[in-house]
Amino acid sequence: MELHSVVVTGLGIICSGGRNPKEFWARLLTGQTAITAILDPAYAVFESAYAGQIPGEWLLDQLSGADLELDKDSQMGLVAARQAIAHGSLDLTEADAGRFGVVLGRCVAARNLKQRDASGGWKYQPMHASLDIIAGRVAAYGPRILVSTACAAGGNAVGMARDRILAGEADVMLAGGLDPLLFDVTAGFNGLQALSPGPTRPYSRSDGLSLGEGAAFLLVESRRHAEARGATLLAEVAGYGLSADAHHPTAPDPTGRGGASAVRRALAEAGLGVEDVDYVSGHGTGTPANDAMERKVMRTVFGDRAATVPMSSIKSFVGHTLGASGAIEALAGVIALNEDTAPPTAGFDQADIEVADLDFVPNEPRAMPIDVVVSNNYAFGGNNVSVVLRKPGGPERPVHPPREAVISGLGPVSALGVGVARWRAALAEGRSGVSRRGTGMRAEAAPLERPYAPRNVWRHMNHLSKLSTAATRLAWEDAGLALRRAQMDEVGLIFATAGGSMESVQSFDQSVTSDPRHASVMDFSSVVLNATGGAVCQALGLRGETTTICHGGVSASLALDCALDLIRARKAEVVVVLAADDLNEPMLGSLLGGGRLSAKGAALPYDRRRDGAVPGTAAVALVVESAEHCAARGGVPYARVISTMHASRGGDGECDAVRRSLAAAASGGHRPELVVGMADGSPEDAAEAEALAACLPSALVTAPAALTGGCQAASGAMNLAVAALAVREGVVPPVAGLAEPEVGDLARYVTRPGSATRVDAAVALTAAIGSVRGAVLLGRLG
């Protein structure tokens, strides 16, 4: 059996506590908080105005040239990334750029939706924009993933980078998180009455949180690769665990069940027991609900040992840096391992120390042997993550062998109808879901005819959460799954979205503009990108491993990768991959102003007459399960997943990125008869067609977007569903309106409805234009 492990070889950080790892650690050990009164007078409207702020010169001193023109988010991330590369002595001139990737955790990048451009119009900046800038500047063209699980995103990124290395897709990864201090986010927490009146004091006064800003990256790589290049091994990323609370949009489950589950899963993957843990880096926000829940987690996991296991809060020092916090705390954990020192929790007074019921390492660092660190994060939407770090040099762990996975259920909710039957009929007929809505042509999802969750939950959901819950339940029913409640605790859900609920974003922005002191709390809870996935878990009682991928139109295939990782590692037998996106006027205005939407009101994929896309709204869910689990319960799968492949855009153009993504599908003896393309009438259609002609010249090509509209992340899931349906039932939709192909002749494309043919293998394409291209090969069973 092959042995493998993933190690940390470099660290980089910039936050209020320091401009590099050395300075950060030295200041942390003083026990004095770096949280100060916010300098911007606009924040004076809030009851509390304290935060961890980065002095401007700390950034400028580490940047030059074109880097100075970047937005602050990208600047923070680039500083931390370059530090980690330098600290790890990684020579970029010798590294294989195609096997050097980046996973970035973010919480609030969607706030860029409200920024206006020079003309006063709306400017839409995708979630992955800063990631693309950072990856491009450090020449990282391997796996590229934006994960957005709110306050758990940074820790999630570390675990996800580990997965990509263990899957054999990369040798080296930058794993981290970043988020700036933003006015409207502060308004949201103010509305929740969650801000501390002074610098936060977790585990002692617990009277609220203080926000912060920053970025941190860990350079992680396979141990063999690190040793071969003579790198210093700082720590091993021994395991990580995820879970869903399925409890509430903003409040943690007070029983601590979800948090404890994440810790136990992480320790199990690391092959360790609770008795092996020396130090816990807590989430430690300082809110009463979070601090109380963490006490429950400690007692549940460690039992009689709970009071003797040191746990401290890095947030007491730098504030809550949201998407960066998990990465910052993992970085601190790595240094703690190397220095054999537990960092302190700031803000305790003597009375607090005397009544403390657990060991919170108050005010002063503690020298002690540390071999194993557990770093925990808990987020809005009920997302929990636990990362296990240990000193390097121990025996390597066996790599999980491949397991066959199948798609066994589909849940489409789109302009073509709700559920498989209506959707299938529309595809077979070539019926378009595009119609005039207001001043333009849209492909809006069909109305839902019944609630798909308990009414007391359903009535509080926004539109996107309702679509997503419906899609998930429909996929579940289509798969014929009937699991007991205890089994539902192990069902995973991977949510994919480009922008989350635009409805809630716009409503929240309006409330902040109207009166920042009374921002809409209900809308704020739905602004985080993982909120929809959390709502689905709560509605359906799913408590397995869960995360959220926010990487534009490639998100669904990246989410499928995550599901396959869980199945391969035997963390789950059943995983729901869910993709959903909706639209609002700011986004539509930005797309229209950028020439991305069709003035004719008709998308013409692959056609030389095309003039842009028609936007759509949809939610599509797929049930993915291990082949043996599906067979054992008598399930009838649509298709098996043969391979997935992603290619990050470098300086080589869109066509080459598509070609590289098709490498697995075009090799290995498979001859796919069908390609389901991402073409939607956009300028990049020609590059996709050229790559398909070069790599899969004999395969027929279709593109559902002319019927469904361009639905961002949901379009990728739609393509997966169309490919799966074609493999099982031979139903293939036409490329509606195609008459004058830019590449090849009409015989290469599916142009007539009602085309039924035998498809043994089909390729589904996904795309985040200018960033990452994906290709998934599905095949017939047997």
Secondary structure, 3 states (H helix, E strand, C coil): CCEECEEEEEEEEEECCECCHHHHHHHHCCCCCCCEECCCHHHHHCCCCEEECCCHHHHHCCCCHHHHHCCHHHHHHHHHHHHHHHHCCCCCCCCCHHHEEEEEECCCHHHHHHCECCCCCECCCCCCHHHHHHHHHCCCCCCEEEECCHHHHHHHHHHHHHHHHHCCCCCEEEEEEEECCCHHHHHHHHHCCCECCCCCCCCCCCCCECEECEEEEEEEEEHHHHHHCCCCCCEEEEEEEEEECCCCCCCCCCCCHHHHHHHHHHHHHHCCCHHHCCEEECCCCCCHHHHHHHHHHHHHHHHHHHHHCCEECCHHHHCECHHHHHHHHHHHHHHHHHHCEECCECCCCHHHHHHCCCCCCECCCEECCCCEEEEEEECHHHEEEEEEEECCCCCCEECCCCCCEEEEEEEEEECCEECHHHHHHHHHHCCCCCEEECCEEEECCCCCCCCCCCHHHHCCCCHHHHHHHHHHHHHHHHHCCCCCHHHHCCCEEEEECCCCCHHHHHHHHHHHHHCHHHCCHHHHCCCCCCHHHHHHHHHHCCCCCEEEECCHHHHHHHHHHHHHHHHHCCCCCEEEEEEEECCCHHHHHHHHHCCCECCCCCCCCCECCCCCECEECEEEEEEEEEHHHHHHCCCCCCEEEEEEEEEECCCCCHHHHHHHHCCCCCCCCCCCCEEECCCCCCCCHHHHHHHHHHHCCCCEEECCHHHHCECCHHHHHHHHHHHHHHHHHCEECCCCCCCCECCCCHHHECCCCCEECCCCEEEEEEEECCCEEEEEEEECCC
